[in-house]
Structure formats: structure tokens, C-alpha cells
């Protein structure tokens, strides 16, 4: 993620925030302990689906598949906070 107004790339924490992920869930110390390099972690963040997109998509998938009623799907979407 290159930000022209910043004149550089986003930090990993900024990338996580952009995707809707709480950075405290994946601190740098944990990533290094698991053997995930900064480059690989940045690639994972670049390839992930935004949380807000999933919060809107999944209730519709559940409804279309018959795994949830219309009321349940609406409740899921309402509870997502997005």
C-alpha cells in the first residue's frame, strides 16, 4: 500500500486498520515468534478480505444457502456494526 500524500508505504499496523483488523491481535513479537516475516505478513494483509465486506457478504450467503432466515440474516448484518 503506497500512500502518495505520505510519500511512502503504510506500516503493518496501518494496513491492519485499513482491513478492519485490530493490530493488537497480531503484535510484531507474535508474528516473529511464529516465523512470519514482515514482507510475508504485508503480503497476507494485501491479499485478505476486508472485515466490513465480510460482515455484509456473509449474512447474504447464509440467507441464499438456507442456513439463515431473512430475520436472522438481518440480525447478523445489524450486529456486525458496519
C-alpha positions as CSV (number, residue, x, y, z in Angstrom):
1,X,0.0,0.0,0.0
2,X,1.7,3.2,-1.2
3,X,0.3,6.5,0.0
4,X,1.3,9.4,-2.2
5,X,0.4,12.0,0.4
6,X,2.6,10.2,3.0
7,X,5.4,9.6,0.4
8,X,5.8,6.0,1.4
9,X,4.2,2.7,2.3
10,X,1.7,2.1,5.1
11,X,3.0,0.4,8.3
12,X,1.7,-3.1,9.0
13,X,-0.5,-1.6,11.8
14,X,-2.0,0.9,9.3
15,X,-2.6,-1.9,6.8
16,X,-4.4,-3.9,9.5
17,X,-6.6,-1.0,10.4
18,X,-7.4,-0.4,6.8
19,X,-8.6,-4.0,6.6
20,X,-10.6,-3.7,9.8
21,X,-8.3,-5.8,11.9
22,X,-7.3,-4.8,15.4
23,X,-3.5,-4.6,15.3
24,X,-3.2,-5.8,18.9
25,X,-4.4,-9.2,17.7
26,X,-1.2,-9.7,15.8
27,X,1.7,-7.9,17.5
28,X,5.1,-7.9,15.8
29,X,6.5,-10.2,18.6
30,X,3.9,-12.9,17.9
31,X,4.5,-12.7,14.1
32,X,8.2,-13.1,14.6
33,X,7.8,-16.0,17.1
34,X,5.6,-17.8,14.5
35,X,8.3,-17.2,11.8
36,X,6.3,-14.8,9.7
37,X,8.5,-12.2,8.1
38,X,7.3,-8.6,7.7
39,X,7.3,-9.0,4.0
40,X,5.2,-12.2,4.1
41,X,2.8,-10.5,6.6
42,X,2.4,-7.5,4.4
43,X,1.6,-9.8,1.5
44,X,-1.0,-11.6,3.6
45,X,-2.6,-8.3,4.5
46,X,-2.7,-7.3,0.9
47,X,-4.5,-10.5,0.0
48,X,-7.0,-10.6,2.8
49,X,-10.7,-9.6,2.5
50,X,-11.8,-6.5,4.5
51,X,-13.8,-7.3,7.6
52,X,-16.5,-4.8,6.6
53,X,-17.0,-6.6,3.3
54,X,-17.3,-10.0,5.0
55,X,-19.8,-8.5,7.5
56,X,-22.1,-7.5,4.6
57,X,-21.4,-10.5,2.4
58,X,-21.8,-13.5,4.9
59,X,-25.4,-12.8,6.0
60,X,-26.4,-12.8,2.4
61,X,-24.6,-16.0,1.7
62,X,-26.2,-17.6,4.7
63,X,-29.6,-16.4,3.5
64,X,-29.1,-17.6,0.0
65,X,-27.8,-21.0,1.1
66,X,-30.8,-21.5,3.5
67,X,-28.6,-21.5,6.6
68,X,-30.3,-18.5,8.0
69,X,-33.8,-17.0,7.8
70,X,-34.3,-13.4,6.5
71,X,-34.7,-12.2,10.1
72,X,-31.5,-14.0,11.2
73,X,-29.5,-12.6,8.2
74,X,-30.7,-9.1,9.0
75,X,-29.8,-9.6,12.7
76,X,-26.3,-10.7,11.7
77,X,-25.8,-7.7,9.5
78,X,-27.2,-5.4,12.2
79,X,-24.9,-6.9,14.9
80,X,-21.8,-6.5,12.7
81,X,-21.5,-2.8,13.4
82,X,-20.9,-2.0,9.8
